[in-house]
Amino acid sequence: MSVQLEATRIMNARNKLRNKGVGLGIAVETDNISELATKFDAIVDRGAVQATVMEGETYTVPEGFHNGAGTVTGIGSGGSYDLQYKSVTPSKSTQSVTPDQGYFGLSSVTVHPIPVAFQDVTGVTATAEHVLANQMFVPPNGVLTPGAMVNNGAVSAQINGLDVTSYSIPQGFHNGAGTVNLTNDIELLLASI
């Protein structure tokens, strides 16, 4: 065999190894035959790996060459479960109840009653004008709303029956301690006649 034929045969073999190594992710397009031999020699022969996993477990397949006769077998019903209990309180937002890291699943979930703050307010007929200013209420739209009614407290007034004959009660809340009095100006006027 000539040197040229032998060199061509070695280059063809190198190209086959290089293409296979690139396809396997262990070589690059520029590796020479010695670099390829070192990289292929580093592949660990795993033979026929056998593994058994229970439900909820995972198995990491080791890096290397596997001859195709290995198996990973799952064992159902009887696995080692690490389940979590959770409790949730309803809110106005959607909640996703899932197990925390390290748990296979949920053993149970307790849903607490709807908080008073989120109970049905569709029957509310009050408006802001019906509720004292600086007080809050929840109308049918469910949005916390401030009241607008003026708090007049204890309003008091006097009428004399002569030039002041009436008193206009201001709109708003009155605490019931106010008074409207009639002065004795009429009596004094009548007595002076």
C-alpha positions as CSV (number, residue, x, y, z in Angstrom):
1,M,0.0,0.0,0.0
2,S,1.4,3.4,-0.9
3,V,1.9,6.2,1.5
4,Q,-0.7,8.3,-0.3
5,L,-3.3,5.6,0.1
6,E,-2.5,5.1,3.7
7,A,-2.7,8.8,4.4
8,T,-6.1,9.0,2.7
9,R,-7.3,6.0,4.7
10,I,-6.2,7.6,8.0
11,M,-7.8,11.0,7.0
12,N,-11.1,9.2,6.1
13,A,-11.0,7.4,9.5
14,R,-10.2,10.7,11.2
15,N,-13.2,12.4,9.5
16,K,-15.5,9.6,10.5
17,L,-14.4,9.9,14.1
18,R,-14.5,13.7,14.0
19,N,-18.1,13.7,12.5
20,K,-19.2,11.2,15.1
21,G,-17.5,13.2,18.0
22,V,-19.1,16.4,16.8
23,G,-22.5,14.7,16.7
24,L,-22.0,13.4,20.2
25,G,-20.9,16.8,21.5
26,I,-17.4,15.7,22.5
27,A,-15.4,16.9,19.6
28,V,-15.0,20.0,17.4
29,E,-14.5,20.3,13.6
30,T,-10.8,21.1,14.0
31,D,-9.7,18.1,16.2
32,N,-6.9,16.1,14.9
33,I,-6.7,12.3,15.2
34,S,-4.7,12.4,18.5
35,E,-7.2,14.8,20.1
36,L,-10.1,12.6,18.9
37,A,-8.4,9.5,20.3
38,T,-8.0,11.2,23.7
39,K,-11.7,12.3,23.7
40,F,-13.0,8.9,22.7
41,D,-10.8,7.2,25.2
42,A,-12.3,9.4,28.0
43,I,-15.8,8.0,27.4
44,V,-16.7,5.9,30.4
45,D,-18.2,2.5,29.5
46,R,-21.4,2.2,31.6
47,G,-22.5,-1.1,30.1
48,A,-26.0,-2.0,31.1
49,V,-27.0,0.4,33.9
50,Q,-29.9,-0.8,36.1
51,A,-31.9,1.5,38.3
52,T,-35.2,1.4,40.2
53,V,-37.1,4.5,41.2
54,M,-40.2,4.9,43.3
55,E,-43.0,7.3,42.4
56,G,-41.9,10.8,43.1
57,E,-38.2,10.0,42.7
58,T,-36.0,10.8,39.7
59,Y,-32.9,9.1,38.4
60,T,-30.1,10.9,36.6
61,V,-28.6,8.8,33.9
62,P,-24.8,8.9,34.2
63,E,-22.7,10.3,31.4
64,G,-20.9,7.8,29.2
65,F,-21.4,4.9,26.9
66,H,-24.4,2.6,27.5
67,N,-24.7,-0.6,25.6
68,G,-28.6,-0.4,25.3
69,A,-29.3,-3.3,27.7
70,G,-29.8,-1.1,30.8
71,T,-33.2,-0.4,32.3
72,V,-34.8,2.1,34.6
73,T,-37.8,0.6,36.3
74,G,-40.5,2.6,38.1
75,I,-42.3,1.1,41.1
76,G,-45.8,2.4,41.5
77,S,-48.1,2.3,44.5
78,G,-45.7,2.1,47.5
79,G,-43.4,4.9,46.6
80,S,-42.0,7.1,49.2
81,Y,-44.3,10.1,49.2
82,D,-43.5,13.3,51.1
83,L,-46.9,15.1,51.0
84,Q,-47.7,18.6,52.3
85,Y,-50.8,20.0,54.1
86,K,-51.8,23.5,53.2
87,S,-54.5,25.9,54.2
88,V,-55.7,28.9,52.2
89,T,-58.1,31.8,52.8
90,P,-60.2,32.9,49.8
91,S,-59.2,36.3,48.3
92,K,-60.3,38.5,45.5
93,S,-57.5,37.1,43.4
94,T,-57.0,33.6,41.8
95,Q,-54.8,31.4,43.9
96,S,-52.8,28.4,42.8
97,V,-52.3,25.9,45.6
98,T,-49.3,23.7,44.8
99,P,-46.8,21.8,47.0
100,D,-43.6,23.6,48.1
101,Q,-40.2,22.6,46.9
102,G,-39.3,19.2,48.2
103,Y,-42.8,17.8,48.4
104,F,-44.3,15.3,46.0
105,G,-47.8,16.5,46.3
106,L,-50.5,17.8,48.7
107,S,-52.0,15.5,51.3
108,S,-55.0,17.9,51.9
109,V,-55.9,21.5,51.5
110,T,-58.2,23.3,54.0
111,V,-60.1,26.3,52.5
112,H,-61.1,28.7,55.3
113,P,-64.4,30.6,55.2
114,I,-64.7,33.7,53.1
115,P,-63.4,36.6,55.2
116,V,-66.0,39.2,56.3
117,A,-64.1,41.7,54.2
118,F,-65.0,39.7,51.0
119,Q,-68.6,38.8,51.8
120,D,-71.5,39.6,49.4
121,V,-72.3,43.3,49.3
122,T,-74.6,43.3,46.3
123,G,-77.6,44.3,48.5
124,V,-75.9,47.4,49.8
125,T,-78.0,50.5,49.0
126,A,-76.0,53.2,50.8
127,T,-74.1,55.8,48.8
128,A,-71.3,58.1,49.9
129,E,-73.9,60.7,50.9
130,H,-75.4,58.2,53.4
131,V,-72.1,57.5,55.2
132,L,-70.2,60.0,57.4
133,A,-67.2,61.7,55.9
134,N,-63.9,60.0,57.1
135,Q,-65.8,56.7,57.4
136,M,-65.4,53.9,54.9
137,F,-68.0,51.5,53.4
138,V,-68.2,48.9,50.6
139,P,-70.9,49.6,47.9
140,P,-72.1,46.9,45.5
141,N,-69.1,47.3,43.3
142,G,-66.9,45.9,46.1
143,V,-64.5,48.9,46.2
144,L,-63.8,50.4,49.6
145,T,-65.3,53.9,49.4
146,P,-65.1,56.9,51.8
147,G,-68.4,58.5,53.0
148,A,-69.3,62.1,52.1
149,M,-72.0,63.0,54.7
150,V,-71.1,66.1,56.7
151,N,-71.0,65.5,60.5
152,N,-72.8,68.6,61.9
153,G,-72.6,67.2,65.5
154,A,-74.8,69.3,67.9
155,V,-76.2,72.2,65.9
156,S,-78.0,74.9,68.0
157,A,-79.9,78.0,66.9
158,Q,-82.4,80.6,68.3
159,I,-85.4,82.2,66.6
160,N,-87.2,85.2,68.1
161,G,-90.5,84.9,66.2
162,L,-90.2,88.5,65.0
163,D,-87.5,88.9,62.3
164,V,-86.0,85.4,62.7
165,T,-89.0,83.1,62.3
166,S,-87.4,79.9,61.1
167,Y,-84.2,77.9,61.0
168,S,-83.0,75.8,58.1
169,I,-81.5,72.6,59.4
170,P,-78.3,71.9,57.5
171,Q,-78.0,68.7,55.5
172,G,-75.9,66.0,57.1
173,F,-75.7,64.1,60.3
174,H,-76.9,65.5,63.7
175,N,-76.0,63.8,66.9
176,G,-79.4,64.7,68.6
177,A,-77.8,67.0,71.2
178,G,-78.6,70.3,69.3
179,T,-81.5,72.5,70.0
180,V,-83.6,75.3,68.4
181,N,-85.0,77.7,70.9
182,L,-87.7,80.4,70.7
183,T,-86.5,83.5,72.6
184,N,-88.9,85.5,74.8
185,D,-88.7,88.5,72.4
186,I,-92.4,88.1,71.4
187,E,-93.5,88.2,75.1
188,L,-91.4,91.3,75.8
189,L,-92.9,93.0,72.7
190,L,-96.4,92.1,73.7
191,A,-95.8,93.3,77.3
192,S,-94.6,96.6,76.1
193,I,-97.8,97.3,74.1
